[in-house]
Amino acid sequence: MRDPKGYYASLGIEETADEAAIKSAFRAKAKRLHPDFNPSPIAAKQFNRLHEAYATLIDGKKRTAYDRPWKNEPKSEPKAEPRAEQRRADPEQRARPEPPPRRETVTPDPPRRRVDPDTPVTCQCGQITAQPRYILFDMVWGRLGKVQRRTVAGVFCRACADKAAVRASMVNWIAGWWAWPNGPRETLRAILNNIRGGRKPADRNARLLMRQARAFRARGELELGRNAALQARAFASTTDVRRDVEALLTSFGPASTRVLKDRWSRPGWAPTVQLLPLAVIGAVIATTATLSLNGPIIAPLLTGTPVRAPVEAPPKPAKPPPRIFSVTSETALLRTGPNEVFEVMAILERGDKVTSLEADPSGNWLRVSGPDGKVGFMSTAQLGLPD
């Protein structure tokens, strides 16, 4: 019986079809029979049947085992070898050397890794999460004039994404500055990308969340599956992806009142940790500037030296208010200094008025301003208060 399980018929291909024809036929039929696009109640059964046929025929060993019982035909009788006498008699046989026996080596196809669409995607830590994200984090090394870049990519849950962002940024803080002149610029760019949560390609994350939604649906966890599909809608950037997401949401039936809390809505603790080195650098700069400006005051506090209060100068005695005196002697001399050895500036008569400006510490002389505006010194014995 030819094609006993109907694999060739399921794919609609000939028995001699090559690998490219098998793949093309599978893609064409999978789009029509996939349960996300086909509302038929037997669509899932037909799709599983199609996938079984594809998995068998695309694998070289499985296809050979499937074809062996009914495809092997009886071998034709081999031609008899000419006798030695005939070879010696035939000049062409004598001139033509016998070819060595031909050995055919069959290289088996490498085993193909089968991806089960009903298996949930796991995080880097091995846990199944309802809100996975495909994220790209940047790391930079600086070596003199050369900048080396590396991207850390993978599927992360929220906790693992924060840890990966912090590790990548710490590498940037330590090793990214040393290439000149592009090292500082590339380092800051990488750190800012990691602080923002890394790069999340829209199409890749939409497909990831759609697969997670289908996996939860196959496991009967409809609420988790629907919430994963709702997250995929936020990443849908093209018309085809949006159409696929809407068809997936329709397959879950009526909307549930329970909505999962979005773990990616808030920045979390990772940005704060990534900015700590910047805070430390700012504190060091501020402390250095403060010590350089206020060294005599702050340095003793740091070294333990007792600080002595500055000695204040005694306040200057307030000048007495100006007073008017009258010359009491017949004549009074206005001198250039508070002593009789100083030169006489003017001679005043009895009754002339002078204004005192300052008293000599000895109390015997006054600095006065005369009637004509001249300023000099007069003996207090020659002056008295006016009437």
Long-range contacts (C-beta under 8 A, 24 or more apart in sequence): 1-70, 2-70, 2-71, 3-70, 4-69, 4-70, 5-53, 5-66, 6-53, 7-52, 7-53, 7-56, 7-57, 7-66, 8-53, 8-57, 10-49, 10-50, 10-53, 11-50, 11-53, 11-54, 11-57, 15-67, 15-71, 17-57, 19-58, 22-54, 22-57, 22-58, 23-58, 26-50, 26-54, 26-58, 35-251, 36-214, 36-244, 36-247, 36-248, 36-251, 37-247, 55-114, 58-112, 59-109, 59-111, 59-112, 60-108, 60-109, 61-108, 61-109, 117-211, 117-214, 117-215, 118-214, 118-215, 118-218, 118-219, 119-215, 120-212, 120-215, 120-216, 120-219, 121-155, 121-208, 121-211, 121-212, 121-215, 122-155, 123-155, 123-156, 123-157, 123-160, 124-154, 124-155, 124-156, 124-160, 124-164, 125-157, 125-159, 125-160, 127-157, 129-157, 129-158, 130-212, 130-216, 130-224, 130-227, 130-228, 130-260, 131-157, 131-158, 131-227, 131-228, 131-231, 131-260, 131-262, 131-263, 131-264, 132-156, 132-157, 132-208, 132-209, 132-212, 133-161, 133-200, 133-205, 133-208, 133-264, 134-200, 134-201, 134-204, 134-205, 134-208, 135-161, 135-164, 135-197, 135-198, 135-199, 135-200, 136-198, 136-199, 136-200, 136-201, 137-164, 137-165, 137-168, 137-193, 137-194, 137-198, 138-168, 138-172, 138-189, 138-190, 138-193, 138-194, 138-198, 139-168, 139-171, 139-172, 139-176, 139-190, 140-171, 140-172, 140-175, 140-176, 140-183, 140-186, 140-187, 140-190, 141-171, 141-175, 141-176, 141-179, 142-175, 142-176, 142-177, 142-178, 142-179, 142-180, 142-183, 142-187, 143-178, 143-179, 144-178, 144-179, 144-180, 145-179, 145-180, 146-179, 147-179, 147-182, 147-183, 147-186, 149-186, 149-190, 155-208, 157-263, 158-263, 158-264, 158-268, 161-197, 161-198, 161-270, 162-268, 162-269, 162-270, 163-270, 164-198, 165-194, 165-195, 165-197, 165-198, 165-270, 165-274, 166-270, 166-273, 166-274, 168-194, 169-194, 169-195, 169-274, 170-274, 170-277, 173-277, 191-274, 194-274, 195-270, 195-271, 195-274, 195-275, 197-264, 197-267, 197-270, 200-235, 202-235, 202-236, 202-237, 203-235, 203-237, 203-238, 203-241, 205-232, 205-235, 206-232, 206-235, 206-236, 206-237, 206-241, 206-245, 207-232, 207-241, 208-232, 209-235, 210-244, 210-245, 210-248, 213-248, 213-252, 214-248, 217-251, 217-252, 222-252, 222-253, 222-256, 223-256, 223-258, 223-260, 224-260, 225-252, 226-252, 226-255, 226-256, 227-259, 227-260, 230-259, 231-262, 319-358, 320-356, 320-359, 322-355, 322-356, 322-357, 323-355, 323-356, 323-385, 324-353, 324-354, 324-355, 324-356, 324-386, 325-353, 325-354, 325-355, 325-356, 325-366, 325-368, 325-383, 325-384, 325-385, 325-386, 326-351, 326-352, 326-353, 326-354, 326-383, 326-384, 326-385, 326-386, 326-387, 327-351, 327-352, 327-353, 327-354, 327-382, 327-383, 328-382, 328-383, 328-384, 329-381, 329-382, 332-378, 332-379, 332-382, 332-383, 333-378, 333-379, 333-382, 334-368, 334-370, 334-374, 334-376, 334-377, 334-378, 335-376, 335-377, 335-378, 336-376, 336-377, 337-377, 338-362, 338-364, 338-365, 338-367, 338-377, 339-365, 339-377, 342-377, 345-374, 345-376, 346-370, 346-372, 346-374, 346-376, 348-378, 353-386, 354-378, 354-383
